[in-house]
Amino acid sequence: MRILVTGGAGFIGSHTTDRLLRKGYDVRILDNLQKPVHLKGKPDYLPGKAEFMLGDVRDKGTLVKALKGIDAIYHLAAYQDYLPDFSTYFHVNSVSTALIYEIIVEKKLPVKKVIVASSQAVLGEGLYRCEEHGELTPDIRLEEQLSKGDWEHHCPHCGKYMKYMPTPEHRINPQNQYAMSKHSQEIIAINLGKRYGIPSVAMRYSIVQGPRQSFYNAYSGAMRIFNLHLYFNRQPTIYEDGMQIRDYVNYQDVVEANLLVLENNKADYQGFNVGSSKGYTVMDFYKKVQEVTGRRIDPLIGTFYRYGDTRHILSDISKLKSLGWEPKVPIDESISEYWEYLRSQTDIDDILEYAEKTMMKNGVVRAVKK
């Protein structure tokens, strides 16, 4: 089989490419090396055995060339950021997905499977339970609440605090532009796949961790932020009170999930959560980063929040586990691998202050009103 990996120069894409090559597949990478993710250009970790095409997934002519002779597709190329350029998310994520199916149908290509990268963000704030009113799916916490430092979700009926729960795939409540664009990709892939007999799968990744994550992409999350702060001996800011729950999964487990759904037709025409099954508070995650790196700097907590962040989110992964997949790599190994990767770099710029000022300027990071 010959497989196309869009976004194959990126974090998940490059590791998936490596695994496919080891399994004996032929791989073609399509990537536009978008900055700031690829600030230094084409990464040196890309294997010579994979064919590389420089191009944009939004360009139909480019995609027609990339799809020539292809048996299966991993559509991992995506736009992700905190910027309010709303149309870009849909132009990159949604339009490119629609184009793939358009070309397959138009050219009658014998594609055996399309696997689309979605996100845990599609779940929104996730599933909660009120002791009195049962299971609820809340919307985002608004400025009026967050500016007062009131972090937890209240039941809309009685006002009491609710408890988060592992969230299954059918609980869909995207709250930001990235999440909505990802949900649209799922709809395009699954529904057009069914209609035209193109086996398709949507993978909702939780917070994926490991080496090759871009140091220059603000969306890369807590692993990047905490490690870079410790690397440059700077005090990190932990938003809210640090007690928000997050779901971190190792890239190796994600790659195994990607291979599983390629080779298992029981996955066809479905979406799957890909997480760790274990939630960590952001503060506990930072403590683990300190332990693994051997560096300790007290963080700034409770002064700022990132508007639009989920309070707690933990994916229910029982559906994917029923196909035989299991997350195996512990969080300490994820941190260790990333720290060693960071230390092996020779040209890392300190862009933390720039990223923080940009998010403040755009109203993403806001201060609690004392």
DONUDO-441127 format. One record per residue (C-alpha): residue number from 1; y, x, z. Coordinates in nm, 2 decimals, decimal comma. Example, Ala and Ser with C-alpha at 12.3 -4.5 7.8 and 13.67 -1.06 7.14 Angstrom:
! residues 2
  nr      y      x      z
   1  -0,45   1,23   0,78
   2  -0,11   1,37   0,71
! end
This chain:
! residues 370
  nr      y      x      z
   1   0,00   0,00   0,00
   2   0,36   0,11  -0,07
   3   0,60  -0,01   0,19
   4   0,98  -0,04   0,19
   5   1,16   0,03   0,51
   6   1,53  -0,08   0,50
   7   1,73   0,10   0,76
   8   1,45   0,36   0,76
   9   1,69   0,64   0,86
  10   1,77   0,46   1,18
  11   1,61   0,46   1,53
  12   1,33   0,20   1,49
  13   1,31   0,24   1,12
  14   1,24   0,62   1,12
  15   0,98   0,60   1,39
  16   0,81   0,31   1,21
  17   0,82   0,52   0,89
  18   0,65   0,81   1,07
  19   0,37   0,59   1,20
  20   0,32   0,43   0,86
  21   0,28   0,77   0,70
  22   0,03   0,88   0,96
  23  -0,17   0,56   0,88
  24  -0,18   0,67   0,51
  25   0,08   0,43   0,37
  26   0,33   0,53   0,11
  27   0,69   0,47   0,23
  28   1,02   0,43   0,06
  29   1,33   0,43   0,27
  30   1,65   0,24   0,18
  31   1,95   0,33   0,40
  32   2,33   0,35   0,35
  33   2,37   0,60   0,63
  34   2,65   0,39   0,77
  35   2,90   0,55   1,01
  36   2,93   0,57   1,31
  37   2,55   0,53   1,35
  38   2,49   0,82   1,11
  39   2,81   1,01   1,18
  40   2,66   1,34   1,08
  41   2,50   1,21   0,75
  42   2,14   1,21   0,66
  43   1,93   1,29   0,97
  44   1,70   1,60   0,96
  45   1,41   1,41   1,12
  46   1,34   1,21   0,80
  47   1,00   1,32   0,66
  48   0,98   1,47   0,32
  49   0,68   1,26   0,24
  50   0,89   0,94   0,24
  51   1,10   0,86  -0,07
  52   1,46   0,82   0,03
  53   1,71   0,59  -0,15
  54   2,08   0,59  -0,05
  55   2,21   0,24  -0,09
  56   2,34  -0,09   0,06
  57   2,10  -0,38   0,13
  58   2,38  -0,62   0,03
  59   2,37  -0,49  -0,33
  60   2,13  -0,69  -0,55
  61   2,09  -0,41  -0,81
  62   2,00  -0,16  -0,54
  63   1,75  -0,40  -0,38
  64   1,59  -0,47  -0,71
  65   1,53  -0,09  -0,76
  66   1,41  -0,05  -0,40
  67   1,16  -0,33  -0,43
  68   1,00  -0,20  -0,75
  69   0,63  -0,14  -0,68
  70   0,65  -0,25  -0,32
  71   0,36  -0,43  -0,14
  72   0,53  -0,49   0,20
  73   0,87  -0,47   0,35
  74   1,02  -0,39   0,69
  75   1,37  -0,52   0,69
  76   1,52  -0,32   0,97
  77   1,87  -0,25   0,83
  78   2,13  -0,44   1,03
  79   2,49  -0,45   1,14
  80   2,54  -0,45   1,52
  81   2,86  -0,39   1,72
  82   3,09  -0,55   1,96
  83   3,38  -0,59   1,71
  84   3,51  -0,94   1,62
  85   3,45  -0,89   1,24
  86   3,23  -1,19   1,24
  87   3,17  -1,22   0,87
  88   3,03  -0,87   0,85
  89   2,73  -0,96   1,07
  90   2,63  -1,24   0,83
  91   2,72  -1,05   0,52
  92   2,49  -0,76   0,62
  93   2,22  -0,93   0,81
  94   2,19  -1,27   0,66
  95   2,28  -1,21   0,30
  96   2,05  -0,90   0,27
  97   1,76  -1,11   0,40
  98   1,83  -1,39   0,16
  99   1,86  -1,13  -0,12
 100   1,51  -0,99  -0,05
 101   1,35  -1,33  -0,09
 102   1,57  -1,42  -0,39
 103   1,45  -1,11  -0,57
 104   1,08  -1,16  -0,48
 105   1,09  -1,51  -0,61
 106   1,30  -1,44  -0,92
 107   1,10  -1,13  -1,03
 108   0,77  -1,28  -0,91
 109   0,70  -0,97  -0,71
 110   0,35  -0,94  -0,55
 111   0,48  -0,87  -0,20
 112   0,21  -0,93   0,06
 113   0,43  -0,93   0,37
 114   0,79  -0,92   0,49
 115   0,87  -0,82   0,85
 116   1,22  -0,88   0,97
 117   1,39  -0,72   1,27
 118   1,54  -0,98   1,49
 119   1,67  -0,94   1,85
 120   1,62  -1,07   2,20
 121   1,99  -1,17   2,17
 122   1,86  -1,48   1,99
 123   1,75  -1,61   2,32
 124   2,10  -1,61   2,45
 125   2,13  -1,64   2,83
 126   1,76  -1,72   2,84
 127   1,57  -1,96   3,05
 128   1,67  -2,05   3,41
 129   1,55  -2,28   3,68
 130   1,75  -2,49   3,92
 131   1,55  -2,60   4,23
 132   1,68  -2,95   4,19
 133   1,71  -3,00   3,81
 134   1,44  -2,79   3,67
 135   1,44  -2,56   3,37
 136   1,78  -2,51   3,19
 137   1,91  -2,29   2,91
 138   2,28  -2,21   3,00
 139   2,55  -2,11   2,77
 140   2,77  -1,79   2,82
 141   2,97  -1,75   3,14
 142   3,34  -1,80   3,06
 143   3,65  -1,60   3,15
 144   3,75  -1,84   3,43
 145   3,43  -1,75   3,62
 146   3,39  -1,39   3,53
 147   3,75  -1,29   3,61
 148   3,69  -1,39   3,97
 149   3,38  -1,17   4,00
 150   3,14  -1,47   4,01
 151   2,85  -1,33   3,82
 152   2,55  -1,57   3,85
 153   2,48  -1,88   3,65
 154   2,55  -2,21   3,82
 155   2,35  -2,53   3,75
 156   2,58  -2,75   3,54
 157   2,47  -3,06   3,74
 158   2,48  -2,95   4,10
 159   2,67  -2,62   4,09
 160   2,40  -2,42   4,27
 161   2,29  -2,08   4,16
 162   1,99  -2,08   3,93
 163   1,71  -1,82   3,90
 164   1,63  -1,65   3,57
 165   1,28  -1,68   3,42
 166   1,09  -1,50   3,14
 167   1,20  -1,66   2,82
 168   0,95  -1,77   2,55
 169   1,02  -1,77   2,17
 170   1,10  -2,14   2,15
 171   1,40  -2,11   2,38
 172   1,67  -2,03   2,12
 173   2,04  -2,02   2,22
 174   2,23  -1,74   2,04
 175   2,58  -1,70   2,19
 176   2,75  -1,42   1,99
 177   2,80  -1,33   1,62
 178   2,52  -1,07   1,62
 179   2,27  -1,31   1,78
 180   2,36  -1,59   1,54
 181   2,32  -1,37   1,24
 182   1,98  -1,26   1,37
 183   1,87  -1,61   1,42
 184   1,97  -1,69   1,06
 185   1,75  -1,40   0,95
 186   1,46  -1,56   1,13
 187   1,52  -1,89   0,96
 188   1,55  -1,74   0,62
 189   1,24  -1,53   0,66
 190   1,00  -1,78   0,81
 191   1,12  -2,09   0,61
 192   1,15  -1,92   0,27
 193   0,83  -1,73   0,34
 194   0,64  -2,06   0,40
 195   0,80  -2,23   0,10
 196   0,71  -1,96  -0,15
 197   0,39  -1,83   0,01
 198   0,53  -1,49   0,12
 199   0,37  -1,40   0,46
 200   0,67  -1,33   0,69
 201   0,72  -1,23   1,05
 202   1,03  -1,20   1,27
 203   1,02  -0,95   1,56
 204   1,26  -1,01   1,85
 205   1,31  -0,67   2,00
 206   1,43  -0,64   2,36
 207   1,63  -0,32   2,45
 208   1,44  -0,05   2,27
 209   1,47   0,30   2,42
 210   1,38   0,65   2,30
 211   1,49   0,95   2,09
 212   1,69   0,91   1,77
 213   1,91   0,64   1,91
 214   2,26   0,70   1,78
 215   2,49   0,87   2,02
 216   2,79   0,71   1,83
 217   2,69   0,34   1,82
 218   2,84   0,15   2,12
 219   2,57  -0,11   2,08
 220   2,30   0,14   2,17
 221   2,33   0,03   2,53
 222   2,26   0,16   2,88
 223   2,04   0,45   2,79
 224   2,30   0,61   2,57
 225   2,59   0,53   2,81
 226   2,43   0,66   3,12
 227   2,28   0,97   2,97
 228   2,60   1,07   2,79
 229   2,80   1,03   3,11
 230   2,56   1,25   3,31
 231   2,55   1,50   3,02
 232   2,93   1,54   3,02
 233   2,95   1,51   3,40
 234   3,15   1,19   3,39
 235   3,15   0,89   3,62
 236   2,99   0,59   3,44
 237   3,11   0,23   3,47
 238   2,85  -0,03   3,56
 239   2,97  -0,37   3,46
 240   2,97  -0,66   3,70
 241   2,77  -0,58   4,01
 242   2,49  -0,39   3,85
 243   2,23  -0,65   3,95
 244   2,19  -0,80   3,60
 245   1,83  -0,79   3,48
 246   1,75  -0,62   3,15
 247   1,42  -0,58   2,95
 248   1,37  -0,22   2,83
 249   1,08  -0,14   2,59
 250   0,98   0,20   2,45
 251   1,01   0,27   2,08
 252   0,64   0,37   2,06
 253   0,53   0,03   2,19
 254   0,77  -0,14   1,93
 255   0,62   0,07   1,65
 256   0,27  -0,04   1,75
 257   0,38  -0,40   1,74
 258   0,53  -0,35   1,40
 259   0,20  -0,21   1,27
 260   0,00  -0,49   1,43
 261   0,19  -0,77   1,26
 262   0,17  -0,59   0,93
 263  -0,21  -0,57   0,95
 264  -0,29  -0,90   1,12
 265  -0,25  -1,22   0,92
 266  -0,26  -1,42   1,24
 267   0,10  -1,32   1,28
 268   0,22  -1,47   0,95
 269   0,51  -1,72   0,95
 270   0,58  -1,66   1,32
 271   0,84  -1,50   1,54
 272   0,75  -1,27   1,84
 273   0,92  -1,14   2,15
 274   0,87  -0,76   2,18
 275   0,95  -0,66   2,53
 276   0,82  -0,48   2,84
 277   0,72  -0,78   3,06
 278   0,91  -0,61   3,35
 279   1,28  -0,65   3,43
 280   1,51  -0,39   3,58
 281   1,85  -0,43   3,73
 282   2,11  -0,22   3,55
 283   2,17  -0,03   3,88
 284   1,80   0,04   3,92
 285   1,79   0,17   3,57
 286   2,08   0,40   3,64
 287   1,91   0,53   3,95
 288   1,60   0,61   3,74
 289   1,81   0,79   3,49
 290   1,96   1,00   3,77
 291   1,61   1,08   3,90
 292   1,47   1,18   3,57
 293   1,77   1,39   3,47
 294   1,83   1,55   3,81
 295   2,20   1,47   3,79
 296   2,37   1,24   4,04
 297   2,72   1,08   4,00
 298   2,82   0,77   4,18
 299   2,91   0,50   3,93
 300   3,21   0,27   3,93
 301   3,08  -0,08   4,00
 302   3,24  -0,43   4,03
 303   3,57  -0,35   3,86
 304   3,50  -0,44   3,50
 305   3,28  -0,67   3,30
 306   3,18  -0,70   2,93
 307   3,27  -1,05   2,81
 308   2,99  -1,22   2,64
 309   2,71  -1,02   2,81
 310   2,41  -1,21   2,93
 311   2,36  -1,21   3,30
 312   1,98  -1,18   3,31
 313   1,73  -1,17   3,03
 314   1,36  -1,10   3,03
 315   1,14  -1,19   2,73
 316   0,80  -1,37   2,77
 317   0,57  -1,15   2,56
 318   0,25  -1,35   2,61
 319   0,25  -1,47   2,24
 320   0,24  -1,11   2,10
 321  -0,01  -1,00   2,37
 322  -0,25  -1,27   2,25
 323  -0,28  -1,07   1,93
 324  -0,40  -0,77   2,12
 325  -0,07  -0,58   2,18
 326   0,03  -0,45   2,51
 327   0,34  -0,24   2,62
 328   0,21   0,09   2,76
 329   0,49   0,34   2,79
 330   0,66   0,35   3,14
 331   1,04   0,35   3,16
 332   1,05   0,70   3,31
 333   0,90   0,84   2,99
 334   1,16   0,66   2,78
 335   1,44   0,81   2,98
 336   1,28   1,16   2,98
 337   1,23   1,16   2,60
 338   1,59   1,05   2,54
 339   1,73   1,31   2,78
 340   1,53   1,59   2,61
 341   1,65   1,46   2,27
 342   2,01   1,46   2,39
 343   1,98   1,81   2,53
 344   1,83   1,94   2,21
 345   2,14   1,85   2,02
 346   2,40   2,12   1,94
 347   2,70   1,91   1,81
 348   2,74   1,61   2,03
 349   3,10   1,50   2,07
 350   3,23   1,33   2,38
 351   3,32   0,99   2,24
 352   3,28   0,80   2,56
 353   3,65   0,76   2,63
 354   3,72   0,65   2,27
 355   3,44   0,38   2,28
 356   3,56   0,25   2,62
 357   3,92   0,23   2,50
 358   3,82   0,05   2,18
 359   3,62  -0,21   2,37
 360   3,91  -0,26   2,61
 361   4,16  -0,30   2,32
 362   3,94  -0,56   2,16
 363   3,90  -0,76   2,48
 364   3,53  -0,69   2,51
 365   3,57  -0,50   2,84
 366   3,79  -0,68   3,09
 367   3,90  -0,62   3,45
 368   3,82  -0,84   3,75
 369   4,13  -1,00   3,89
 370   4,17  -0,89   4,24
! end
